[in-house]
Amino acid sequence: MTTLPQITRSPSSVKLLLVKLFEDAVDELIADLPADGRAIELAVWKALLAVGREMLTALLSMACWRVSEPAVTATPGARLRLDGNYRLQQNTTLGTVSVPLFAFRDSDGKTHSPARKAVFPLHPACRSSVLMLEWEARLGSQLPYRQAEEALHFFTHGASSVEDTTIARHLSMTGAVIDRSWTYRKASDIAEILATQATRDAETGKPLVYLSTDAHALRRYTDETFDSSWKMINGIRMWCVDRTNGQIIHLGGEYTWGDCREVAACFRSLVADYVPQGEGAPQVVLVTDGMEWIRTWVAPEMPSGTQLILDFYHVMEHVATCARTRFGAGTTQAKSWYARVRNALIGKRVQKKKKQTTREGHRKTKRALRVRKTTHQSSDPHGAGNDLAWSLLEEHVPESAPYRKAHEALAAYVGENEDRMDYPRYRARGLQIGSGAMESLHRIASQMRLKLAGARWLAENALAVLNARLMLLAGRWADFWESDRLTPLLVEAFGVDDAS
């Protein structure tokens, strides 16, 4: 125990040492004051980083000793191990620090290190601090890993340097513990947003909440080989519309590589966990494309009274294909026929006129100004438009085989989904008739990061990145990293051995 007084200091003595270190750094800056503002700011950064590393090292050392001291004093014949093998190096946002663990050997020759598990629970599986791990996950989810490495090095002024492969590994481990409870807003927050901010159904007065699902392709390694192919990943999104400005309010989302049964299971738990029930329950709207599996597997999981809507823009894509085949691409006849079918389904566009007031001092007379504010009118808002659309599809059907094929495909598509196409009534109720919010989730959550030139993904790595991005999009990033559950989750994810 003769070394004990040499390595233990009181908090006051540590404080004096740090204050002296800071004073020396300030004196050095003043003595060698750079000539321009940029150089001064950079010099301050480097000085603060150096002082910060010393402060962090001192405080971590004090934390390790506080954990180890009771065990050391309670063990007869305990001998501290202060050699290099019992110092822990950790990558931090201030740079690499080296901290004594105050390990000790008992009378039987067995070495104990209680501070390692208490202060550095992720070591040695992860040699980054938790804050550094957060920075790596944030950068890795936003940038390609090589760029994330460069950004980390640049913005810490060279203090922190982590390999891109390390960032990839750490993000994969971290993203694996981000489950759906973090990629959606809190259930209480969703209920409050729907009650206070969301648009309402004009018929029932209930707040409107929208759900949708759609798939898009990513390049993924298959069968644990280096062969990669395009694989479909299914996205799910929940949102509402702000009634004051018409903006989309993202409530949550998730992705799965699973099949239709897996997507249906996701919707089942989504409805149970996040859609308010009972008094004050919202009007749920499921707006999707016309894939048959959505009607078969997803629709039965929706709450009673859910309004199913076929995405209007998918319908018009089919109509446009049929028009091109029948009349030729870009022809006047094709455009005219397309417009007639569109008006039949959604109602005729009517442009309102607004009189322009003359400006003060302006001598020109008042004139009518046509503005691009449109509404839609329908003679019968309860399905007559579909009948008119059918009649347009059937009129003067050409005998050509290509058109016959396109016509039959469109007729089948409309026929299978006719009960979800009462668009004039949906619009009269104030409902969205397009799944553009779902399509935009693909762009901001997935494609901007995963669909890059040359990018190939393992299934689990792609989901880890998506989970991190969706958690950030849902505004739950800080909640996750400040959660009491975080350390046990990370310990399990990194496979830290309790006996190490």
C-alpha positions as CSV (number, residue, x, y, z in Angstrom):
1,M,0.0,0.0,0.0
2,T,3.1,2.3,-0.1
3,T,2.1,3.6,-3.5
4,L,-1.4,4.8,-2.4
5,P,-0.4,8.4,-1.3
6,Q,1.4,8.8,-4.6
7,I,-1.7,8.2,-6.8
8,T,-4.5,9.6,-4.8
9,R,-5.2,13.3,-4.7
10,S,-8.0,15.3,-3.1
11,P,-10.5,17.1,-5.3
12,S,-9.1,20.4,-4.3
13,S,-5.5,19.5,-5.3
14,V,-6.8,18.2,-8.7
15,K,-8.7,21.5,-9.2
16,L,-5.5,23.5,-8.5
17,L,-3.6,21.5,-11.0
18,L,-6.2,22.0,-13.7
19,V,-6.5,25.7,-12.9
20,K,-2.7,26.1,-13.2
21,L,-2.8,24.2,-16.6
22,F,-5.5,26.5,-17.9
23,E,-3.6,29.6,-16.7
24,D,-0.4,28.4,-18.5
25,A,-2.4,27.8,-21.7
26,V,-3.9,31.3,-21.6
27,D,-0.4,32.8,-20.9
28,E,1.0,31.0,-23.8
29,L,-1.8,32.2,-26.1
30,I,-1.2,35.8,-25.0
31,A,2.5,35.6,-25.4
32,D,2.3,34.1,-28.9
33,L,-0.8,35.9,-30.1
34,P,-1.4,35.1,-33.8
35,A,-1.9,37.9,-36.3
36,D,-5.4,37.2,-37.7
37,G,-8.8,36.1,-36.4
38,R,-8.8,32.6,-37.9
39,A,-5.4,31.7,-36.4
40,I,-6.5,33.1,-33.0
41,E,-9.7,31.0,-33.0
42,L,-7.8,27.9,-34.1
43,A,-5.2,28.4,-31.4
44,V,-7.9,28.7,-28.8
45,W,-9.5,25.5,-30.0
46,K,-6.2,23.6,-29.7
47,A,-5.5,25.0,-26.3
48,L,-9.0,24.1,-25.0
49,L,-8.7,20.6,-26.4
50,A,-5.4,20.1,-24.6
51,V,-6.8,21.4,-21.3
52,G,-10.0,19.4,-21.9
53,R,-8.1,16.1,-22.4
54,E,-6.2,16.7,-19.1
55,M,-9.4,17.6,-17.3
56,L,-11.2,14.5,-18.7
57,T,-8.3,12.3,-17.7
58,A,-8.3,13.7,-14.2
59,L,-12.0,13.3,-13.7
60,L,-12.2,9.8,-15.1
61,S,-9.3,8.8,-12.9
62,M,-11.1,10.2,-9.9
63,A,-14.2,8.3,-10.8
64,C,-12.2,5.0,-11.2
65,W,-10.6,5.5,-7.8
66,R,-13.9,6.2,-6.1
67,V,-15.2,2.9,-7.4
68,S,-12.0,1.0,-6.5
69,E,-11.1,2.5,-3.1
70,P,-13.7,0.6,-1.0
71,A,-12.6,-2.7,-2.5
72,V,-8.9,-1.9,-2.1
73,T,-9.2,-0.9,1.5
74,A,-11.4,-3.9,2.3
75,T,-9.0,-6.4,0.8
76,P,-6.2,-7.5,3.1
77,G,-2.8,-7.3,1.5
78,A,-4.2,-5.6,-1.7
79,R,-1.5,-4.4,-4.1
80,L,-2.4,-1.8,-6.7
81,R,-1.4,-2.5,-10.3
82,L,-0.4,0.8,-11.9
83,D,1.7,-0.4,-14.8
84,G,0.7,0.2,-18.4
85,N,-1.2,-3.1,-18.7
86,Y,-3.8,-1.7,-16.3
87,R,-4.3,1.7,-17.9
88,L,-7.3,2.0,-20.2
89,Q,-7.1,4.0,-23.4
90,Q,-10.3,5.4,-24.8
91,N,-11.3,7.5,-27.9
92,T,-13.2,10.5,-26.8
93,T,-14.5,13.7,-28.5
94,L,-11.5,15.5,-27.0
95,G,-9.0,13.0,-28.2
96,T,-7.5,9.8,-26.8
97,V,-7.1,9.6,-23.0
98,S,-5.2,7.1,-20.9
99,V,-6.8,6.4,-17.5
100,P,-5.5,4.2,-14.6
101,L,-8.1,1.6,-13.6
102,F,-6.6,1.1,-10.1
103,A,-6.7,-2.6,-10.5
104,F,-5.4,-4.5,-7.5
105,R,-4.1,-8.0,-6.7
106,D,-5.4,-9.8,-3.6
107,S,-3.4,-12.2,-1.4
108,D,-4.3,-15.1,-3.6
109,G,-2.8,-13.4,-6.6
110,K,-6.1,-12.7,-8.4
111,T,-6.4,-9.3,-10.1
112,H,-9.6,-7.3,-9.7
113,S,-10.6,-4.2,-11.7
114,P,-14.1,-3.0,-10.5
115,A,-13.6,0.4,-12.2
116,R,-13.5,-1.1,-15.7
117,K,-17.1,-2.4,-15.6
118,A,-18.5,0.6,-13.6
119,V,-16.8,3.5,-15.5
120,F,-16.1,1.9,-18.9
121,P,-18.9,-0.7,-19.3
122,L,-18.3,-1.2,-23.1
123,H,-14.6,-1.8,-22.9
124,P,-12.9,-3.7,-24.5
125,A,-15.5,-4.5,-27.1
126,C,-15.9,-0.7,-27.8
127,R,-13.0,1.6,-27.2
128,S,-15.0,4.8,-27.8
129,S,-16.7,6.7,-25.1
130,V,-20.5,6.8,-25.2
131,L,-20.4,10.4,-26.4
132,M,-17.9,9.5,-29.1
133,L,-20.2,6.6,-30.0
134,E,-23.1,9.0,-30.4
135,W,-21.0,11.3,-32.7
136,E,-20.0,8.3,-34.8
137,A,-23.6,7.1,-35.1
138,R,-24.8,10.5,-36.0
139,L,-22.2,11.1,-38.7
140,G,-22.3,7.5,-40.0
141,S,-26.1,7.7,-40.4
142,Q,-25.8,11.0,-42.4
143,L,-22.6,10.4,-44.5
144,P,-20.8,7.6,-46.2
145,Y,-18.4,6.1,-43.7
146,R,-15.2,7.5,-45.2
147,Q,-16.7,11.0,-45.3
148,A,-17.9,10.5,-41.7
149,E,-14.3,9.7,-40.7
150,E,-13.0,12.8,-42.4
151,A,-15.8,15.0,-40.9
152,L,-15.0,13.8,-37.4
153,H,-11.3,14.5,-37.8
154,F,-12.0,17.9,-39.3
155,F,-14.5,19.2,-36.8
156,T,-12.5,18.1,-33.8
157,H,-9.4,19.8,-35.3
158,G,-7.6,16.5,-35.5
159,A,-8.2,15.5,-31.9
160,S,-10.5,12.6,-32.7
161,S,-9.6,10.1,-35.4
162,V,-11.6,6.9,-35.9
163,E,-11.3,4.6,-38.9
164,D,-14.3,4.4,-41.2
165,T,-14.6,0.7,-40.6
166,T,-14.8,1.4,-36.9
167,I,-17.6,3.9,-37.5
168,A,-19.4,1.3,-39.6
169,R,-19.1,-1.4,-36.9
170,H,-20.2,0.9,-34.1
171,L,-23.2,2.2,-36.0
172,S,-24.3,-1.3,-36.9
173,M,-24.1,-2.3,-33.2
174,T,-25.9,0.8,-32.0
175,G,-28.6,0.7,-34.7
176,A,-29.4,-2.8,-33.8
177,V,-30.8,-1.7,-30.4
178,I,-32.9,1.1,-31.9
179,D,-36.3,-0.5,-32.0
180,R,-39.6,1.0,-33.0
181,S,-40.1,2.6,-29.6
182,W,-37.4,5.1,-30.7
183,T,-38.5,5.6,-34.4
184,Y,-41.9,6.9,-33.5
185,R,-42.8,9.9,-31.3
186,K,-44.0,9.1,-27.8
187,A,-47.7,7.9,-27.8
188,S,-48.6,10.7,-25.5
189,D,-47.0,13.2,-27.9
190,I,-48.9,11.7,-30.8
191,A,-52.2,12.0,-29.0
192,E,-51.5,15.7,-28.1
193,I,-50.5,16.6,-31.7
194,L,-53.6,14.9,-33.2
195,A,-55.8,16.7,-30.7
196,T,-54.3,20.2,-31.1
197,Q,-52.6,20.5,-34.5
198,A,-53.9,17.9,-36.9
199,T,-56.5,18.6,-39.6
200,R,-60.0,17.2,-39.0
201,D,-62.5,15.2,-40.9
202,A,-65.2,17.6,-42.2
203,E,-67.9,14.9,-41.7
204,T,-67.1,13.6,-38.2
205,G,-64.8,16.4,-36.8
206,K,-62.2,13.8,-35.8
207,P,-58.5,14.5,-36.2
208,L,-57.0,12.8,-39.2
209,V,-54.1,10.4,-38.9
210,Y,-52.6,8.8,-42.0
211,L,-50.8,5.5,-42.5
212,S,-49.2,4.1,-45.5
213,T,-46.7,1.5,-46.7
214,D,-44.6,1.2,-49.8
215,A,-41.5,-0.6,-51.0
216,H,-38.4,0.4,-52.8
217,A,-35.3,-1.4,-53.9
218,L,-31.8,-1.3,-52.4
219,R,-28.7,-3.2,-53.4
220,R,-28.2,-5.9,-50.9
221,Y,-25.8,-8.8,-50.6
222,T,-27.6,-12.1,-50.9
223,D,-27.0,-15.5,-49.3
224,E,-23.9,-14.3,-47.5
225,T,-22.0,-13.9,-50.7
226,F,-20.4,-11.0,-52.5
227,D,-23.2,-11.1,-55.1
228,S,-25.6,-8.2,-54.7
229,S,-29.0,-7.7,-56.2
230,W,-31.9,-5.3,-55.9
231,K,-34.1,-6.3,-53.0
232,M,-37.3,-4.7,-51.9
233,I,-37.5,-3.2,-48.5
234,N,-40.9,-2.1,-47.1
235,G,-41.4,1.3,-45.5
236,I,-44.2,2.3,-43.1
237,R,-45.0,5.9,-42.2
238,M,-47.5,7.6,-39.8
239,W,-48.2,11.3,-40.2
240,C,-50.8,14.0,-39.9
241,V,-51.2,17.4,-41.5
242,D,-50.8,20.7,-39.6
243,R,-54.2,22.5,-39.9
244,T,-52.6,26.0,-39.7
245,N,-50.0,25.7,-42.5
246,G,-50.7,22.4,-44.3
247,Q,-47.3,20.9,-43.6
248,I,-46.7,17.2,-43.0
249,I,-46.1,16.4,-39.3
250,H,-44.0,13.2,-39.2
251,L,-45.2,10.9,-36.3
252,G,-43.0,7.9,-37.0
253,G,-41.9,5.2,-39.3
254,E,-40.0,2.0,-39.8
255,Y,-38.5,-0.3,-42.4
256,T,-38.5,-4.1,-42.7
257,W,-37.0,-6.6,-45.1
258,G,-39.9,-9.0,-44.2
259,D,-42.7,-10.1,-46.4
260,C,-46.4,-9.1,-46.4
261,R,-47.0,-11.0,-43.1
262,E,-44.2,-9.1,-41.4
263,V,-45.6,-5.8,-42.7
264,A,-49.0,-6.8,-41.4
265,A,-47.5,-7.6,-38.0
266,C,-45.8,-4.2,-37.9
267,F,-49.2,-2.4,-38.6
268,R,-50.9,-4.5,-35.9
269,S,-48.5,-3.4,-33.2
270,L,-48.3,0.2,-34.6
271,V,-52.1,0.6,-34.3
272,A,-52.0,-0.9,-30.8
273,D,-49.1,1.2,-29.5
274,Y,-49.5,4.6,-31.2
275,V,-53.1,5.1,-32.5
276,P,-55.2,6.6,-29.7
277,Q,-58.3,4.6,-28.8
278,G,-61.6,5.3,-27.2
279,E,-62.9,8.8,-26.7
280,G,-61.0,11.2,-28.9
281,A,-59.8,8.5,-31.2
282,P,-58.8,9.9,-34.6
283,Q,-60.1,9.0,-38.1
284,V,-57.5,6.6,-39.5
285,V,-56.8,6.9,-43.2
286,L,-54.8,4.2,-45.0
287,V,-53.7,5.6,-48.3
288,T,-51.6,3.2,-50.5
289,D,-51.1,1.9,-54.0
290,G,-53.1,-0.9,-55.4
291,M,-51.0,-3.9,-54.4
292,E,-53.3,-6.8,-53.6
293,W,-51.4,-7.9,-50.6
294,I,-52.1,-4.6,-48.8
295,R,-55.9,-5.3,-49.0
296,T,-55.4,-8.9,-48.0
297,W,-52.9,-8.5,-45.1
298,V,-52.7,-4.9,-44.0
299,A,-56.3,-3.7,-44.2
300,P,-57.6,-6.3,-41.7
301,E,-55.2,-4.9,-39.1
302,M,-56.7,-1.4,-39.3
303,P,-59.1,-0.1,-36.6
304,S,-62.8,-0.2,-37.3
305,G,-63.9,2.7,-39.5
306,T,-60.6,3.2,-41.2
307,Q,-60.9,4.9,-44.5
308,L,-59.1,3.0,-47.3
309,I,-57.9,5.2,-50.2
310,L,-56.2,4.2,-53.4
311,D,-53.4,6.7,-54.1
312,F,-54.8,8.9,-56.9
313,Y,-51.5,9.5,-58.6
314,H,-50.8,5.8,-59.0
315,V,-54.2,5.6,-60.7
316,M,-53.3,8.4,-63.1
317,E,-50.0,6.7,-63.9
318,H,-52.0,3.7,-65.2
319,V,-54.4,6.0,-67.1
320,A,-51.4,7.8,-68.7
321,T,-49.9,4.5,-69.8
322,C,-53.2,3.5,-71.4
323,A,-53.5,6.9,-73.1
324,R,-50.1,6.7,-74.6
325,T,-50.7,3.2,-75.9
326,R,-54.1,4.2,-77.4
327,F,-53.3,7.6,-79.0
328,G,-49.5,7.9,-79.0
329,A,-47.2,9.6,-76.5
330,G,-47.5,13.3,-76.3
331,T,-50.4,13.6,-78.7
332,T,-53.3,16.0,-78.3
333,Q,-55.8,13.1,-78.2
334,A,-53.8,11.4,-75.4
335,K,-53.7,14.5,-73.3
336,S,-57.4,15.3,-73.9
337,W,-58.5,11.8,-73.0
338,Y,-56.3,11.7,-69.9
339,A,-57.8,15.0,-68.7
340,R,-61.4,13.7,-69.3
341,V,-60.7,10.6,-67.2
342,R,-59.0,12.6,-64.5
343,N,-61.9,15.1,-64.3
344,A,-64.4,12.2,-64.2
345,L,-62.5,10.7,-61.2
346,I,-61.7,13.7,-59.2
347,G,-64.1,16.4,-60.5
348,K,-63.5,19.3,-62.9
349,R,-60.9,21.8,-62.1
350,V,-62.3,25.3,-61.7
351,Q,-60.0,28.3,-61.5
352,K,-61.2,31.2,-59.3
353,K,-60.7,34.8,-60.5
354,K,-59.7,37.5,-58.3
355,K,-59.8,41.2,-59.1
356,Q,-56.5,43.0,-58.9
357,T,-56.5,46.2,-56.9
358,T,-54.5,49.1,-58.3
359,R,-51.5,50.2,-56.4
360,E,-51.3,53.7,-55.1
361,G,-50.1,56.0,-57.8
362,H,-50.8,53.4,-60.5
363,R,-52.8,54.8,-63.4
364,K,-53.8,51.6,-65.2
365,T,-57.4,50.5,-64.8
366,K,-58.3,47.5,-62.7
367,R,-58.3,44.2,-64.5
368,A,-59.2,40.6,-63.6
369,L,-56.3,38.4,-62.6
370,R,-56.4,34.7,-63.1
371,V,-54.8,33.0,-60.1
372,R,-53.6,29.4,-59.8
373,K,-55.9,28.5,-57.0
374,T,-58.1,25.6,-58.1
375,T,-60.9,23.6,-56.7
376,H,-62.7,20.5,-58.0
377,Q,-66.4,20.2,-58.6
378,S,-68.4,17.0,-59.2
379,S,-72.1,16.7,-60.0
380,D,-72.3,13.7,-57.7
381,P,-69.7,13.4,-54.9
382,H,-70.6,9.8,-54.1
383,G,-69.1,7.6,-56.9
384,A,-70.8,8.8,-60.1
385,G,-67.3,9.9,-61.3
386,N,-66.2,6.3,-61.4
387,D,-69.1,5.4,-63.6
388,L,-68.2,8.2,-66.0
389,A,-64.6,7.0,-66.0
390,W,-65.7,3.5,-66.9
391,S,-67.7,4.8,-69.8
392,L,-64.6,6.7,-71.0
393,L,-62.6,3.6,-70.8
394,E,-65.1,1.6,-72.9
395,E,-65.8,4.2,-75.6
396,H,-64.4,3.4,-79.1
397,V,-62.0,0.8,-77.9
398,P,-59.4,0.1,-80.7
399,E,-58.8,-3.4,-81.9
400,S,-55.0,-3.2,-81.6
401,A,-53.4,-5.9,-79.4
402,P,-51.2,-3.5,-77.4
403,Y,-54.1,-1.3,-76.5
404,R,-56.3,-4.2,-75.6
405,K,-53.6,-5.4,-73.2
406,A,-53.2,-1.9,-71.6
407,H,-57.0,-1.4,-71.5
408,E,-57.5,-4.7,-69.8
409,A,-54.8,-4.0,-67.2
410,L,-56.3,-0.6,-66.4
411,A,-59.8,-2.0,-66.2
412,A,-58.7,-4.7,-63.8
413,Y,-56.8,-2.2,-61.7
414,V,-59.8,0.1,-61.4
415,G,-62.3,-2.7,-60.9
416,E,-60.3,-4.3,-58.0
417,N,-60.0,-0.9,-56.2
418,E,-63.2,0.9,-57.1
419,D,-64.4,1.0,-53.5
420,R,-61.3,3.1,-52.6
421,M,-61.7,5.7,-55.4
422,D,-64.5,8.0,-54.3
423,Y,-62.1,11.0,-54.6
424,P,-64.6,13.9,-54.7
425,R,-66.1,12.8,-51.4
426,Y,-62.6,12.2,-49.9
427,R,-61.6,15.7,-50.9
428,A,-64.9,17.2,-49.5
429,R,-64.0,15.6,-46.2
430,G,-60.5,17.2,-46.3
431,L,-58.6,13.9,-46.7
432,Q,-55.4,13.5,-48.6
433,I,-55.8,11.3,-51.6
434,G,-52.1,10.8,-52.4
435,S,-49.3,8.9,-50.7
436,G,-46.7,11.5,-51.4
437,A,-45.7,11.6,-47.8
438,M,-44.8,7.9,-47.9
439,E,-42.8,8.4,-51.1
440,S,-40.9,11.3,-49.5
441,L,-39.9,9.1,-46.6
442,H,-38.0,6.9,-49.0
443,R,-36.1,9.9,-50.2
444,I,-35.2,11.5,-46.9
445,A,-34.8,8.4,-44.7
446,S,-33.4,5.8,-47.1
447,Q,-32.3,6.9,-50.5
448,M,-30.2,9.9,-49.5
449,R,-28.0,7.6,-47.5
450,L,-28.3,4.1,-48.7
451,K,-28.9,4.5,-52.5
452,L,-25.4,5.7,-53.3
453,A,-23.1,4.9,-56.2
454,G,-21.5,1.6,-55.6
455,A,-23.3,1.1,-52.2
456,R,-24.0,-2.5,-51.3
457,W,-25.5,-3.5,-47.9
458,L,-25.9,-6.3,-45.6
459,A,-29.6,-6.5,-44.5
460,E,-28.8,-5.8,-40.8
461,N,-26.4,-2.9,-41.6
462,A,-29.0,-1.2,-43.8
463,L,-31.6,-1.5,-41.0
464,A,-29.2,-0.1,-38.5
465,V,-28.6,3.0,-40.6
466,L,-32.4,3.4,-41.3
467,N,-33.2,3.0,-37.6
468,A,-30.8,5.8,-36.7
469,R,-32.1,8.1,-39.4
470,L,-35.7,7.4,-38.5
471,M,-35.0,8.0,-34.8
472,L,-33.5,11.4,-35.7
473,L,-36.5,12.2,-38.0
474,A,-38.9,11.4,-35.1
475,G,-37.1,13.8,-32.8
476,R,-36.1,11.0,-30.4
477,W,-32.3,11.2,-30.8
478,A,-31.6,12.9,-27.4
479,D,-34.1,10.7,-25.6
480,F,-32.3,7.6,-26.7
481,W,-28.8,8.7,-25.8
482,E,-29.9,10.1,-22.4
483,S,-32.0,7.0,-21.6
484,D,-31.3,4.9,-18.5
485,R,-31.8,1.8,-20.6
486,L,-29.0,2.7,-23.0
487,T,-26.0,1.2,-21.2
488,P,-27.5,-2.3,-20.7
489,L,-28.7,-2.3,-24.3
490,L,-25.2,-1.4,-25.7
491,V,-23.5,-3.9,-23.4
492,E,-25.7,-6.6,-24.8
493,A,-25.3,-5.4,-28.4
494,F,-21.5,-5.3,-28.2
495,G,-21.3,-8.6,-26.4
496,V,-19.2,-7.4,-23.5
497,D,-18.1,-10.2,-21.3
498,D,-19.0,-9.4,-17.6
499,A,-16.0,-11.4,-16.5
500,S,-13.5,-9.4,-18.5
